């Protein structure tokens, strides 16, 4: 389906003025014919007065970044875009199958709250398609990552309609179609990545393991999600401007265990750093003692000194020193 832009229909004000003049003239002719007992003039005035208002049904007003897809007896005749006062064929019908569908800024397609009779009537009358950049923030999903760990993830997708004909005629409801494709693309991409960096994982498909992860490569993951969605919605005339991860966490059933694992890893890393620093300090102390010849220690005393220094430097609590007031040996 190829979009057709109607550019020569922006003469709504002229049509309105002409219709008003014709109606006034026909009423005047009817009155004059009745006064002069001229039946032909009165009948002509009455007929014109009855049909002269029909072109007014073809008047359309559009605000910036709005469009109307028009059909005439079931055939697509074109789209009018941009702000202005338009006059089209009064028998044309505007088509927008997603007019009654709402995409919340902080949720998925809203189907829970039924529309009132007034809202439904307004939605049926207002068939305009917005060309503005809009946001779809789909509900959080529980998806297994490449290691099988369940994670909860949510994304926000900014999008806009770029081809109104494809959006209206190629899919049944382009808003629901977009929401479904966002869910599907998100699942496909998340299954490729681990939540955190893991050994032996290839996220790029080149056969070489890498450090890609949902938590550490959020920009790369978001770009891949955007590209995946774009491929799926091209036929619906939709452009994906951006996709961002708005929420990422382990699922509740494993969150506590994974937190303990992260804490254990952090404790191990901290202990390793402390031990490395303590060994370096002990080595430096022994070198200084030997260099300045402050005291001569045999191997047994050096071992005792190293043990005491490591206890002091690696301990979790402050040490309580024991002062030796006797001889060294």
PLY file of the C-alpha trace (Angstrom):
ply
format ascii 1.0
element vertex 329
property float x
property float y
property float z
element edge 328
property int vertex1
property int vertex2
end_header
0.00 0.00 0.00
1.48 3.32 -1.14
0.63 6.51 0.71
-0.96 9.26 -1.44
-0.73 12.83 -0.12
-3.58 15.13 -1.14
-2.02 18.59 -1.49
-4.72 20.47 -3.43
-7.52 20.25 -0.88
-6.61 23.20 1.33
-9.54 25.46 0.36
-11.98 24.84 3.14
-12.62 28.52 3.88
-13.51 29.23 0.24
-15.89 26.29 0.19
-17.54 27.48 3.40
-18.05 31.03 2.08
-19.43 29.81 -1.27
-21.86 27.42 0.47
-23.14 30.19 2.73
-23.64 32.52 -0.24
-25.42 29.81 -2.23
-27.71 29.00 0.69
-28.60 32.66 1.22
-29.19 33.15 -2.50
-31.39 30.06 -2.73
-33.49 31.16 0.24
-33.84 34.61 -1.31
-34.86 33.03 -4.64
-37.42 30.85 -2.91
-38.94 33.85 -1.13
-38.91 35.96 -4.29
-40.50 33.19 -6.34
-43.22 32.71 -3.76
-43.88 36.48 -3.61
-44.04 36.82 -7.42
-45.95 33.56 -7.72
-43.15 32.22 -9.91
-43.28 28.50 -9.28
-40.13 27.64 -11.19
-37.99 30.11 -9.29
-39.43 28.98 -5.94
-38.85 25.29 -6.74
-35.29 25.95 -7.94
-34.54 27.96 -4.79
-35.95 25.18 -2.59
-33.92 22.47 -4.36
-30.67 24.43 -4.14
-31.35 25.18 -0.46
-31.83 21.47 0.23
-28.61 20.31 -1.46
-26.39 23.37 -1.10
-25.21 22.36 2.38
-23.86 18.96 1.28
-20.30 20.26 0.49
-20.11 21.41 4.12
-19.89 17.73 5.14
-16.51 17.57 3.42
-14.87 20.26 5.53
-12.01 19.02 7.71
-9.82 20.88 10.21
-6.38 19.50 11.07
-3.92 20.68 13.70
-0.13 20.38 13.33
1.19 16.81 13.16
-2.22 15.28 12.37
-3.44 13.32 9.36
-6.64 11.87 7.94
-6.78 8.74 5.79
-9.73 9.04 3.38
-11.65 6.37 1.50
-14.42 6.82 -1.04
-16.87 3.91 -1.21
-14.22 1.59 0.16
-11.37 2.77 -2.08
-8.35 4.57 -0.63
-8.08 7.97 -2.31
-5.38 9.67 -0.24
-4.21 11.26 3.00
-4.32 14.88 4.07
-1.54 16.03 6.41
-0.57 19.21 8.20
-2.52 22.01 9.81
-5.22 23.73 7.80
-8.86 23.95 6.76
-9.57 21.35 4.07
-12.46 20.66 1.73
-12.73 17.09 0.44
-15.40 15.01 -1.21
-18.34 15.05 1.26
-18.85 11.31 0.69
-15.31 10.48 1.82
-14.92 8.55 5.06
-11.93 8.87 7.41
-10.44 5.55 8.55
-8.50 4.88 11.75
-8.93 1.37 13.24
-6.85 2.35 16.30
-8.98 5.36 17.20
-10.43 3.66 20.28
-7.13 2.14 21.42
-5.18 3.95 24.14
-1.46 3.57 24.74
-0.65 4.73 28.25
2.55 6.60 28.99
3.20 4.27 31.93
1.54 1.04 30.83
0.62 -1.25 27.97
-2.43 -1.06 25.75
-5.24 -0.05 28.07
-8.02 -2.64 27.87
-9.05 -2.83 31.52
-11.01 0.41 31.84
-14.04 0.41 29.50
-14.74 3.63 27.66
-17.86 5.57 28.49
-20.53 6.15 25.85
-19.36 9.73 25.33
-15.70 8.74 24.99
-16.59 5.97 22.56
-18.68 8.34 20.46
-15.86 10.89 20.37
-13.35 8.19 19.42
-15.59 7.04 16.57
-15.95 10.60 15.29
-12.29 11.54 15.67
-10.46 9.46 13.08
-7.36 11.63 13.00
-3.98 9.91 13.14
-1.33 11.60 15.25
2.07 12.02 13.59
3.73 13.15 16.82
6.45 11.20 18.62
4.68 9.05 21.21
5.82 6.80 24.03
4.89 3.20 24.71
5.97 1.92 28.12
5.07 -1.76 28.08
4.40 -3.64 31.28
7.30 -5.46 32.92
7.93 -8.95 31.64
9.50 -11.98 33.26
12.01 -13.49 30.84
14.75 -16.10 31.24
18.21 -14.84 30.30
20.73 -16.96 28.39
21.71 -18.76 31.63
18.12 -19.60 32.49
17.80 -17.08 35.31
14.39 -15.35 35.36
14.66 -11.56 35.18
12.05 -8.83 35.12
12.57 -6.16 32.49
10.60 -3.21 31.16
11.25 -0.94 28.19
10.03 2.45 26.96
9.72 2.84 23.20
9.33 6.20 21.47
7.68 5.90 18.06
5.70 7.74 15.40
3.64 7.00 12.31
5.48 7.82 9.07
3.22 6.08 6.53
-0.47 6.45 7.29
-1.63 4.13 4.50
0.47 1.22 5.80
-0.57 1.92 9.40
-4.27 1.81 8.53
-4.49 -0.86 5.83
-1.53 -3.24 6.36
-2.39 -4.19 9.96
-5.64 -4.48 11.85
-4.71 -2.13 14.71
-1.26 -0.53 14.51
-1.12 0.38 18.21
-1.83 -3.14 19.43
0.46 -4.48 16.72
3.30 -2.26 17.97
2.77 -3.34 21.58
2.83 -7.03 20.63
5.97 -6.66 18.52
7.72 -4.81 21.35
7.03 -7.74 23.68
8.22 -10.29 21.13
11.41 -8.40 20.23
12.24 -7.85 23.90
12.02 -11.59 24.61
14.21 -12.47 21.64
16.99 -10.08 22.64
16.96 -10.72 26.40
17.38 -14.47 25.84
20.74 -13.78 24.20
22.31 -11.96 27.19
23.05 -12.97 30.78
21.95 -10.64 33.55
25.56 -10.10 34.61
28.88 -10.87 32.96
29.36 -14.64 32.73
32.20 -16.75 31.26
31.71 -18.68 28.02
28.81 -16.57 26.72
28.68 -15.26 23.14
26.15 -12.43 22.83
27.19 -11.17 19.38
26.93 -14.43 17.46
30.51 -14.34 16.16
31.56 -17.49 18.02
33.81 -15.63 20.46
32.85 -15.19 24.10
32.51 -11.59 25.28
31.57 -9.48 28.29
28.07 -8.52 27.12
25.33 -8.47 29.76
21.95 -6.89 30.41
23.29 -4.90 33.35
26.61 -3.81 31.89
25.70 -3.36 28.21
22.37 -1.59 28.51
23.09 0.80 25.62
23.97 -2.06 23.26
20.97 -4.10 24.37
18.62 -1.13 23.89
20.00 -0.52 20.38
19.46 -4.17 19.44
15.93 -4.09 20.83
15.18 -0.95 18.78
16.52 -2.53 15.57
14.58 -5.72 16.21
11.31 -3.83 16.73
11.94 -1.65 13.67
12.28 -4.69 11.41
8.95 -5.99 12.65
6.94 -2.74 12.31
8.21 -1.51 8.93
5.14 -2.97 7.25
2.93 -1.01 9.64
4.40 2.35 8.59
5.90 3.00 12.05
9.33 4.42 12.85
10.98 3.48 16.14
12.84 6.56 17.35
14.38 5.05 20.48
14.10 2.14 22.89
15.32 2.31 26.49
15.41 -0.16 29.37
13.41 1.35 32.23
13.51 -1.54 34.72
15.85 -4.48 35.20
16.01 -6.85 38.17
16.09 -10.53 39.03
12.69 -12.13 39.47
11.50 -12.17 43.13
11.92 -15.94 43.50
15.69 -15.75 42.97
16.41 -12.15 43.91
17.46 -12.97 47.48
19.81 -15.76 46.39
21.38 -13.62 43.68
21.85 -10.81 46.17
23.75 -13.16 48.50
25.85 -14.27 45.55
26.72 -10.68 44.67
27.52 -9.92 48.31
29.78 -12.98 48.52
31.57 -11.94 45.33
32.04 -8.42 46.68
33.39 -9.77 50.01
35.86 -12.03 48.19
37.10 -9.15 46.04
37.47 -6.93 49.09
39.35 -9.63 51.03
41.66 -10.21 48.09
42.48 -6.52 47.97
43.09 -6.42 51.73
45.38 -9.47 51.65
47.34 -8.11 48.68
47.83 -4.82 50.50
48.79 -6.50 53.76
51.38 -8.72 52.09
52.87 -5.70 50.38
53.06 -3.79 53.66
54.72 -6.72 55.49
57.24 -7.09 52.70
58.00 -3.38 52.86
58.38 -3.51 56.67
60.89 -6.38 56.51
62.85 -4.61 53.78
63.03 -1.43 55.83
64.18 -3.30 58.94
66.91 -5.09 57.02
67.92 -1.97 55.11
68.33 0.22 58.20
69.64 -2.67 60.33
67.36 -1.69 63.17
67.04 -5.22 64.46
68.30 -8.63 63.36
65.66 -11.35 63.23
66.09 -15.03 62.59
63.64 -16.96 60.38
61.45 -17.99 63.31
61.10 -14.38 64.55
60.41 -13.17 61.00
57.64 -15.75 60.68
56.13 -14.63 63.98
56.37 -10.98 62.96
54.73 -11.68 59.58
51.94 -13.61 61.30
51.30 -10.79 63.77
51.30 -8.10 61.06
48.90 -10.06 58.88
46.54 -10.53 61.82
46.62 -6.79 62.50
46.20 -5.73 58.87
43.62 -8.33 57.80
41.48 -8.49 60.92
37.89 -7.24 60.97
38.27 -5.73 64.44
40.84 -3.60 66.17
43.60 -5.69 67.69
44.56 -5.60 71.34
48.38 -5.45 71.47
50.39 -7.30 74.12
53.50 -5.37 75.13
56.58 -7.50 75.88
58.63 -5.72 78.58
61.22 -8.47 78.87
64.03 -9.46 76.56
63.52 -10.09 72.89
64.54 -13.75 73.32
0 1
1 2
2 3
3 4
4 5
5 6
6 7
7 8
8 9
9 10
10 11
11 12
12 13
13 14
14 15
15 16
16 17
17 18
18 19
19 20
20 21
21 22
22 23
23 24
24 25
25 26
26 27
27 28
28 29
29 30
30 31
31 32
32 33
33 34
34 35
35 36
36 37
37 38
38 39
39 40
40 41
41 42
42 43
43 44
44 45
45 46
46 47
47 48
48 49
49 50
50 51
51 52
52 53
53 54
54 55
55 56
56 57
57 58
58 59
59 60
60 61
61 62
62 63
63 64
64 65
65 66
66 67
67 68
68 69
69 70
70 71
71 72
72 73
73 74
74 75
75 76
76 77
77 78
78 79
79 80
80 81
81 82
82 83
83 84
84 85
85 86
86 87
87 88
88 89
89 90
90 91
91 92
92 93
93 94
94 95
95 96
96 97
97 98
98 99
99 100
100 101
101 102
102 103
103 104
104 105
105 106
106 107
107 108
108 109
109 110
110 111
111 112
112 113
113 114
114 115
115 116
116 117
117 118
118 119
119 120
120 121
121 122
122 123
123 124
124 125
125 126
126 127
127 128
128 129
129 130
130 131
131 132
132 133
133 134
134 135
135 136
136 137
137 138
138 139
139 140
140 141
141 142
142 143
143 144
144 145
145 146
146 147
147 148
148 149
149 150
150 151
151 152
152 153
153 154
154 155
155 156
156 157
157 158
158 159
159 160
160 161
161 162
162 163
163 164
164 165
165 166
166 167
167 168
168 169
169 170
170 171
171 172
172 173
173 174
174 175
175 176
176 177
177 178
178 179
179 180
180 181
181 182
182 183
183 184
184 185
185 186
186 187
187 188
188 189
189 190
190 191
191 192
192 193
193 194
194 195
195 196
196 197
197 198
198 199
199 200
200 201
201 202
202 203
203 204
204 205
205 206
206 207
207 208
208 209
209 210
210 211
211 212
212 213
213 214
214 215
215 216
216 217
217 218
218 219
219 220
220 221
221 222
222 223
223 224
224 225
225 226
226 227
227 228
228 229
229 230
230 231
231 232
232 233
233 234
234 235
235 236
236 237
237 238
238 239
239 240
240 241
241 242
242 243
243 244
244 245
245 246
246 247
247 248
248 249
249 250
250 251
251 252
252 253
253 254
254 255
255 256
256 257
257 258
258 259
259 260
260 261
261 262
262 263
263 264
264 265
265 266
266 267
267 268
268 269
269 270
270 271
271 272
272 273
273 274
274 275
275 276
276 277
277 278
278 279
279 280
280 281
281 282
282 283
283 284
284 285
285 286
286 287
287 288
288 289
289 290
290 291
291 292
292 293
293 294
294 295
295 296
296 297
297 298
298 299
299 300
300 301
301 302
302 303
303 304
304 305
305 306
306 307
307 308
308 309
309 310
310 311
311 312
312 313
313 314
314 315
315 316
316 317
317 318
318 319
319 320
320 321
321 322
322 323
323 324
324 325
325 326
326 327
327 328
